[in-house]
């Protein structure tokens, strides 16, 4: 059974930093990519950043230059370093692992990030 456990969320002032971590267990398949998504009430979940098994990264325009994603394929972990946080970054952040074949997404339970102005 695949389980993703996130940690590192919390309350921070605008301009501050947080680091989110995600550890996956029960991974018995090839991973296509790992990533972080976020969601606010009434809105769809949106991509924040992803990293492929080959190390290629992809960021939402709104976080480029402020957030950095890193992953460890051997340990099945993915982290998100967030700097220069803004109130609009406030959301529940979800860890994601995508199975290669077939393409199946696995999600963590989410961790709240709140940025105060």
C-alpha positions in Angstrom: 0.0 0.0 0.0 1.4 3.3 -1.0 1.6 6.0 1.6 2.8 9.6 1.3 3.5 11.5 4.5 4.1 15.2 4.3 5.6 17.4 7.0 6.9 21.0 7.3 3.8 23.1 6.9 2.9 25.9 9.3 2.4 29.6 9.8 5.0 32.1 8.5 5.2 35.8 7.9 5.4 37.2 4.4 9.0 37.1 3.2 9.8 34.0 5.3 10.7 30.5 4.3 9.4 27.0 4.9 10.6 23.6 3.8 8.1 20.8 3.0 9.1 17.2 3.0 7.4 14.1 1.7 8.3 10.5 2.4 6.7 7.7 0.4 6.5 4.1 1.5 5.1 1.0 -0.3 6.7 2.0 -3.6 7.2 -1.1 -5.7 6.9 0.4 -9.1 8.8 2.8 -11.4 8.1 6.4 -10.7 7.5 8.9 -13.6 7.6 12.0 -11.5 7.2 13.5 -8.0 5.8 16.8 -7.2 3.9 19.3 -5.0 0.5 20.7 -5.7 -1.7 23.2 -3.7 -5.3 23.9 -3.2 -7.3 26.7 -1.7 -11.0 26.6 -0.8 -13.2 26.7 -3.9 -10.4 26.3 -6.3 -8.9 23.4 -8.2 -5.7 21.8 -7.1 -2.9 23.4 -9.0 0.7 22.4 -9.9 3.4 24.0 -7.8 6.5 22.0 -8.9 7.4 18.6 -10.3 10.6 16.7 -10.7 10.9 13.8 -13.1 12.8 10.6 -12.4 15.5 12.0 -14.6 15.8 15.2 -12.6 13.9 17.5 -14.9 12.0 20.2 -12.9 9.0 22.2 -13.7 7.5 25.1 -11.8 4.4 27.2 -11.8 5.2 30.7 -13.1 4.0 32.1 -9.7 6.7 30.3 -7.8 9.6 30.4 -10.2 12.7 31.8 -8.5 11.3 31.4 -5.0 10.6 27.7 -4.7 13.0 24.8 -5.3 12.0 21.2 -5.6 14.4 18.3 -4.9 13.9 14.6 -5.0 15.7 11.4 -4.0 14.6 8.4 -6.1 16.4 5.9 -3.9 14.7 7.1 -0.8 11.4 8.0 -2.4 11.4 11.5 -0.9 10.6 14.9 -2.4 11.1 18.2 -0.7 10.0 21.8 -1.5 12.1 24.7 -0.3 9.9 27.8 -0.3 11.4 31.3 0.1 10.1 34.8 -0.1 6.7 33.5 0.7 3.6 35.6 -0.1 0.1 35.6 1.4 -1.1 34.2 -1.9 1.0 31.1 -1.3 -1.4 30.2 1.5 -2.9 26.8 0.7 -3.0 23.2 1.5 0.0 21.6 -0.1 -0.1 18.0 -1.4 2.7 15.7 -2.2 2.3 13.6 -5.4 4.0 10.6 -6.9 3.1 9.5 -10.4 3.5 5.9 -11.4 5.1 5.4 -14.8 2.9 2.6 -16.3 0.0 2.8 -16.0 -0.1 6.5 -15.1 -1.5 6.5 -11.6 -1.3 9.4 -9.2 -0.8 8.9 -5.5 -1.4 11.8 -3.0 -0.5 12.7 0.5 -3.0 13.9 3.0 -1.9 17.5 2.6 -0.2 20.0 4.9 -1.4 23.6 5.6 0.8 26.5 4.7 -0.4 29.9 5.9 1.5 33.1 5.1 0.5 36.2 7.0 0.9 39.7 5.7 
